[in-house]
Amino acid sequence: LKVMTAYALIFSQFFHGGIPNTVIRYFPQLTIQTRPAFLRWAYTIPVLGSVIFLLLFLLLGNDTLRLVQEGDATMLQPHRWELIILTISLIVFYALNGYLSAVLKTTVYQFLNETFLKAWFMIVALLYWFDMCSFETVLFIYVGGYVLASVVLLIHSLQSGLSFSRGEFPLQKKELYNYSLYSILDRGAAILVNNLDIIMVGMLIGLNEVAYYTLAFYIGSVSLLPQKSLLSIANPITSKAIAEKNDTALLDIYRQSSQVQLLFGGYIFVSIWVCIHEILHLLPNQYQEGMWVVFFIGIAKMFYMATGVSGGILVYSQHYRLNFRLNLILIFLTIGTNYLFISPSVFDMGITGAALATALSFMLYNSMKVFYVRKYFKITPFTGTYYITILWLVAMSAMYFWRPFTTSPFIAIVLKGMITSLLTFGVAYYFKLAPEAFGMLSRFKMRNK
């Protein structure tokens, strides 16, 4: 399931044609009258991409997978239609999110992606665990969840004003095609890197290790949750600020997005890390090696969040070609470092090596983005509260060494979680580390006096 999903996610990033970013960048520049013609052009591309993918995979799919990994090709051959349907569903899902982000209506997308699909996977897992269906049926239901989510998102997009017409085309198509081509690897770079890890772990040290790595990777990635909600709103605002050449608004959204993501993403990561021994104690022994995977993946995600909308600033400006080159560097760096750290013939660090490779790649990649934003826009995300937040998160991480006087891992997790939460939000409120978020609490208190 995980290997199939990894391939589907990678394929979808190429065949949606960079349309999500293209819509976000150009939609705010258009009038109400010209938007339907633009959207008609834009959504023709993922439809054509889906058709091209279908034809290419039917003709060359197994041969292409064999170039990557013979075992994957053999495993996926009986289920190639499931892989095709899953990929096309993801193409539609991501393409529609571009429009919903542009009109600032991402709630349904976030619900489907973060709540509905996760609940659906749990139901699928329980059905299989209790022997209520075969693996083939599980596969069918699993892919069906993505199809259903894509259909619901399409209906929501139509209800939110998505419409098409043959009216006068408002922009230069050459410019749009050029931008779309360079945008293919923007949002997809992180997805490609995350799933290249999984493919290379399976290729170099075996499919069993994929299961251990995947679970640890997901635990470490939980800290990314604030970013998924925040950037869906921050990116369109960034695009609008750049289009209007509003430097004050751009600096404001850059610093706010970096600070809020660092605080809340860092809080989630620290809460997980200080309880990591107790969390892993709840799992079978073979998952214990995932502890450092959680650490390195968590650091990588926190570093990613701490740089705010630096990637959005580059991709929605005239420097989008530079962003494309940085994404290529990230992908090749990830492949190279994964091979060095995972391969038994080099450093032989196993799944810990895969996580370390991801952490090093993301840290260099995001540092380069911050550097270029500072170079071209003369702005940085760094403020006094930014550094206070970092120091506090490091201080809170010391709770990793505390062992509560209890033999129950559940009680220990609850105790550490409560203390971490109370101290972090108390300090954040006192030092005004996220005034925009805590401003809502202050207004609520004033209304209830």
C-alpha positions in Angstrom: 0.0 0.0 0.0 2.7 2.5 1.0 4.9 1.8 -2.0 2.0 2.1 -4.4 1.0 5.4 -2.8 4.6 6.7 -3.0 4.6 6.0 -6.8 1.2 7.6 -7.2 2.2 10.7 -5.3 5.3 11.1 -7.4 3.5 10.6 -10.7 0.7 13.0 -9.8 3.2 15.8 -9.2 4.4 15.6 -12.8 1.1 15.1 -14.5 -0.9 17.9 -12.9 1.3 20.2 -14.9 2.1 22.7 -12.1 -1.5 24.0 -12.2 -2.1 24.5 -8.5 0.6 27.1 -8.3 -0.3 28.6 -11.6 -3.9 29.2 -10.5 -2.8 30.7 -7.1 -0.3 33.1 -8.8 -2.5 34.4 -11.7 -6.0 34.2 -10.3 -5.8 37.3 -8.1 -4.7 39.4 -11.2 -7.8 38.6 -13.2 -11.3 40.2 -13.3 -14.4 38.3 -12.6 -15.2 38.3 -16.3 -11.9 36.8 -17.4 -11.5 34.2 -14.7 -13.7 31.4 -16.3 -11.6 31.5 -19.5 -8.4 31.2 -17.5 -9.8 28.4 -15.5 -10.9 26.6 -18.6 -7.4 26.7 -19.9 -5.9 25.8 -16.5 -8.0 22.7 -15.9 -7.6 21.3 -19.3 -3.9 20.6 -18.4 -4.5 18.1 -15.6 -7.2 16.4 -17.6 -4.7 16.0 -20.5 -2.1 15.0 -18.0 -4.3 12.2 -16.7 -5.0 10.9 -20.2 -1.3 11.0 -21.1 -0.3 9.2 -17.8 -2.9 6.5 -18.5 -1.6 5.9 -22.0 2.1 5.9 -21.0 1.6 3.7 -18.0 -0.4 1.1 -20.0 2.3 1.1 -22.6 5.5 1.5 -20.5 4.5 1.4 -16.8 6.0 -1.8 -15.7 9.2 -1.2 -17.7 9.6 2.2 -16.1 9.1 0.8 -12.6 11.6 -1.9 -13.4 14.2 0.7 -14.1 13.8 1.9 -10.5 13.2 -1.4 -8.7 12.5 -4.8 -10.1 10.7 -5.9 -6.9 8.3 -3.0 -7.0 7.4 -3.6 -10.7 6.7 -7.3 -9.9 4.6 -6.4 -6.8 2.6 -3.7 -8.5 2.0 -5.5 -11.8 -1.3 -7.3 -10.7 -2.6 -4.0 -9.3 -1.6 -1.5 -12.0 -5.2 -0.4 -12.5 -5.4 0.6 -8.8 -2.2 2.5 -9.2 -3.6 4.3 -12.3 -6.9 5.2 -10.6 -5.0 6.4 -7.4 -2.7 8.6 -9.5 -5.5 10.2 -11.5 -7.5 10.9 -8.3 -4.4 12.6 -6.8 -3.9 14.7 -9.9 -7.6 15.9 -9.6 -7.3 16.4 -5.9 -4.2 18.6 -6.0 -5.3 20.5 -9.0 -8.6 21.5 -7.4 -6.8 22.6 -4.3 -5.1 25.3 -6.4 -8.5 27.0 -7.1 -9.8 26.6 -3.6 -6.6 28.2 -2.2 -6.9 31.1 -4.6 -10.4 31.9 -3.4 -9.4 31.2 0.3 -11.8 28.3 0.8 -9.5 25.5 1.9 -11.5 24.1 4.9 -13.0 21.2 3.0 -9.7 20.3 1.4 -8.0 20.2 4.8 -10.8 18.2 6.2 -10.7 15.6 3.4 -6.9 15.4 3.4 -6.2 15.4 7.2 -9.4 13.9 8.7 -11.5 12.0 6.2 -8.7 10.1 4.5 -7.0 9.3 7.8 -10.3 8.0 9.3 -10.9 6.0 6.1 -7.5 4.3 6.4 -8.2 3.4 9.9 -11.4 1.7 8.9 -9.6 -0.2 6.1 -6.9 -1.3 8.6 -9.6 -2.6 11.1 -11.4 -4.5 8.4 -8.2 -6.3 7.4 -7.2 -6.8 11.0 -10.4 -8.6 11.9 -10.3 -10.7 8.7 -13.4 -9.1 7.4 -12.0 -8.8 3.8 -9.2 -9.9 1.6 -6.2 -7.7 0.8 -7.6 -7.2 -2.8 -10.7 -5.8 -1.2 -8.7 -3.6 1.1 -6.8 -2.2 -1.9 -10.1 -1.5 -3.7 -11.5 0.3 -0.6 -8.2 2.2 0.0 -8.1 3.6 -3.5 -11.9 4.3 -3.3 -11.3 6.7 -0.5 -9.1 8.9 -2.7 -11.6 8.7 -5.5 -14.5 9.7 -3.1 -12.4 12.6 -1.7 -11.6 13.9 -5.2 -15.3 13.8 -6.2 -16.4 15.6 -3.0 -13.7 18.3 -3.6 -14.9 18.7 -7.2 -18.5 19.3 -6.1 -17.3 21.8 -3.4 -15.2 23.6 -6.0 -18.1 24.0 -8.4 -20.2 25.2 -5.5 -17.4 27.7 -4.6 -17.6 29.4 -8.0 -15.4 27.2 -10.2 -16.7 27.7 -13.8 -15.4 27.5 -17.3 -16.1 29.5 -20.5 -14.6 30.2 -23.9 -14.4 34.0 -23.3 -11.5 36.2 -24.2 -8.2 34.8 -22.8 -6.7 37.4 -20.5 -3.1 36.3 -20.4 -0.2 35.3 -22.6 -0.3 31.5 -22.9 3.4 31.3 -23.5 4.1 32.9 -20.2 1.6 30.6 -18.5 3.0 27.4 -20.0 6.5 28.6 -19.0 5.5 29.2 -15.4 3.5 26.0 -15.2 6.5 24.0 -16.4 8.8 25.6 -13.8 6.1 25.1 -11.1 5.8 21.3 -11.5 8.4 20.7 -8.8 7.5 23.4 -6.3 4.9 21.8 -4.1 5.9 18.4 -5.4 9.5 18.6 -4.3 8.7 17.8 -0.6 6.3 15.0 -1.7 9.0 13.6 -4.1 11.6 13.7 -1.4 9.4 12.0 1.3 8.5 9.2 -1.1 11.9 8.8 -2.6 13.0 7.9 0.9 10.4 5.1 1.1 11.3 3.7 -2.4 15.1 3.8 -1.6 14.6 2.1 1.8 12.7 -0.7 0.1 15.3 -0.9 -2.7 18.4 -0.9 -0.6 17.5 -2.7 2.6 14.1 -4.4 2.0 10.3 -3.9 2.2 10.1 -4.9 5.9 12.1 -1.8 6.7 9.6 0.3 4.8 7.0 -0.5 7.4 9.2 0.5 10.3 10.5 3.7 8.6 7.0 4.7 7.5 5.5 4.6 11.0 8.4 6.5 12.5 8.3 9.0 9.6 4.6 9.7 10.3 5.2 10.2 14.0 8.0 12.7 13.2 5.8 14.4 10.6 2.9 15.2 12.9 4.6 18.5 13.7 3.9 19.6 10.1 0.2 19.9 10.8 0.2 23.7 11.5 1.9 24.3 8.1 -0.7 22.5 6.1 -3.5 24.7 7.4 -1.5 28.0 7.5 0.1 27.8 4.0 -3.2 27.2 2.3 -4.1 30.7 3.3 -0.7 32.3 3.5 0.4 31.4 -0.1 -2.5 33.2 -1.8 -1.9 36.3 0.4 1.8 36.1 -0.5 0.9 35.9 -4.2 -1.4 38.9 -3.9 1.2 41.0 -2.0 3.8 40.3 -4.7 1.4 41.1 -7.5 0.5 44.4 -5.8 4.2 45.1 -4.9 3.1 45.6 -1.3 6.4 45.1 0.5 4.9 45.8 4.0 2.3 43.1 3.6 4.9 40.7 2.2 7.2 41.2 5.2 4.3 40.8 7.6 3.0 37.5 6.2 6.6 36.2 6.0 7.4 36.9 9.6 4.0 35.8 10.9 4.0 32.5 9.0 7.5 31.7 10.2 6.8 32.6 13.8 3.5 30.8 14.1 4.7 27.7 12.4 7.9 27.6 14.5 5.9 28.0 17.7 3.1 25.5 17.1 5.1 23.1 15.0 7.9 23.2 17.5 5.5 22.6 20.4 4.1 19.5 18.7 7.6 18.1 17.9 8.9 18.7 21.4 5.7 17.1 22.9 6.4 14.0 20.8 10.1 13.9 21.4 10.0 14.2 25.2 7.6 11.2 25.2 9.4 9.1 22.5 10.5 6.3 24.8 6.9 5.9 26.2 5.4 6.1 22.7 7.8 3.4 21.3 7.2 1.2 24.4 3.6 0.8 23.1 4.9 -0.7 19.8 6.5 -4.1 19.0 10.2 -4.3 19.6 11.2 -4.1 15.9 9.9 -0.5 15.8 12.3 0.7 18.5 15.0 1.5 15.9 12.6 4.2 14.7 13.5 6.6 17.6 16.1 8.5 15.7 14.0 8.5 12.6 11.4 10.5 14.6 14.1 12.9 15.8 15.6 13.6 12.4 12.3 13.8 10.5 10.9 16.1 13.2 14.0 18.4 13.0 13.6 18.5 9.2 9.9 19.4 9.4 10.5 22.0 12.1 13.3 23.6 10.0 11.0 23.6 7.0 8.2 25.4 8.9 10.5 27.9 10.5 11.3 29.3 7.1 7.6 30.3 6.6 6.6 31.3 3.1 10.1 31.7 1.7 9.3 29.1 -1.0 6.1 30.9 -1.9 7.8 34.2 -2.2 10.2 32.8 -4.7 7.6 30.8 -6.7 5.1 33.6 -7.0 7.6 36.2 -8.0 9.8 36.6 -11.1 12.4 34.4 -9.4 10.3 31.2 -9.9 13.1 29.7 -12.2 15.4 29.9 -9.2 12.9 28.0 -7.1 12.8 25.3 -9.7 16.6 24.9 -9.6 16.5 24.7 -5.8 13.9 21.9 -6.0 16.1 20.0 -8.5 19.0 20.4 -6.1 16.9 19.1 -3.2 15.8 16.0 -5.2 19.4 15.0 -6.3 20.8 15.8 -2.9 18.2 13.5 -1.3 18.9 10.7 -3.7 22.7 11.0 -3.1 22.5 11.3 0.6 20.0 8.5 0.9 22.3 6.2 -1.0 25.3 7.1 1.1 23.6 6.7 4.5 21.3 3.7 3.7 23.4 1.5 1.5 25.0 -1.4 3.3 28.1 -0.9 1.1 28.7 2.7 2.3 27.6 4.0 5.8 25.0 1.3 6.4 22.9 3.4 8.8 19.6 1.8 7.8 16.3 3.7 8.3 18.1 6.2 10.6 20.3 7.0 7.6 17.3 7.7 5.5 15.9 10.2 8.1 19.3 11.8 8.5 19.6 12.2 4.7 16.2 13.9 4.6 17.1 16.2 7.5 20.4 17.4 6.0 18.8 17.9 2.6 15.9 19.9 3.9 18.0 22.0 6.1 20.3 23.0 3.3 17.4 23.5 0.9 15.5 25.8 3.2 18.6 27.7 4.2 19.2 28.5 0.5 15.6 29.7 0.2 15.9 32.1 3.1 19.3 33.3 1.7 17.8 34.1 -1.7 14.7 35.8 -0.3 17.0 38.0 1.7 19.1 38.7 -1.3 16.3 39.6 -3.7 13.6 41.0 -1.3 15.8 42.3 1.5 13.6 40.6 4.2 14.1 37.8 6.7 11.8 35.9 9.0 14.0 36.6 12.0 12.8 38.7 15.0 13.4 38.8 18.7 10.4 36.6 19.4 11.7 34.1 16.8 14.9 33.6 18.8 13.1 33.4 22.1 10.9 30.7 20.7 13.9 28.7 19.6 15.6 29.0 23.0 12.4 27.9 24.8 11.8 24.9 22.5 15.4 23.8 23.2 14.9 24.2 26.9 11.7 22.2 26.9 13.4 19.4 25.0 15.3 18.7 28.3 12.2 16.9 29.5 13.3 14.1 27.3 15.6 13.0 30.1 12.8 13.1 32.8 11.3 9.7 33.7 8.1 10.0 35.6 7.6 7.7 38.7 5.2 5.4 37.0 5.3 2.1 35.1 2.5 3.1 32.8 3.6 4.7 29.5 0.1 6.2 29.1 0.3 8.0 32.4 3.9 9.2 31.6 2.7 10.5 28.2 -0.2 12.4 29.8 2.0 13.9 32.5 4.7 15.0 30.1 2.2 16.3 27.6 0.3 18.4 30.2 3.5 19.9 31.6 4.9 20.7 28.1 1.6 22.2 27.0 1.1 24.4 30.1 4.6 25.7 30.2 4.9 26.3 26.4 1.6 28.2 26.1 2.2 30.0 29.3 5.5 31.3 28.0 4.1 32.0 24.6 1.3 34.1 26.0 3.5 36.0 28.5 6.1 36.9 25.9 3.6 37.4 23.1 5.3 34.8 20.9 2.2 34.6 18.6 0.2 37.7 19.2 -2.1 37.1 16.2 -3.2 33.7 17.7 -3.4 34.8 21.3 -5.2 38.0 20.3 -8.3 35.9 19.8 -8.0 34.6 23.4 -7.7 38.2 24.7 -10.8 39.3 22.8 -12.7 36.3 24.2 -11.7 37.2 27.7 -12.8 40.8 27.2 -16.2 39.8 25.9 -16.8 37.6 29.0 -15.8 40.2 31.7 
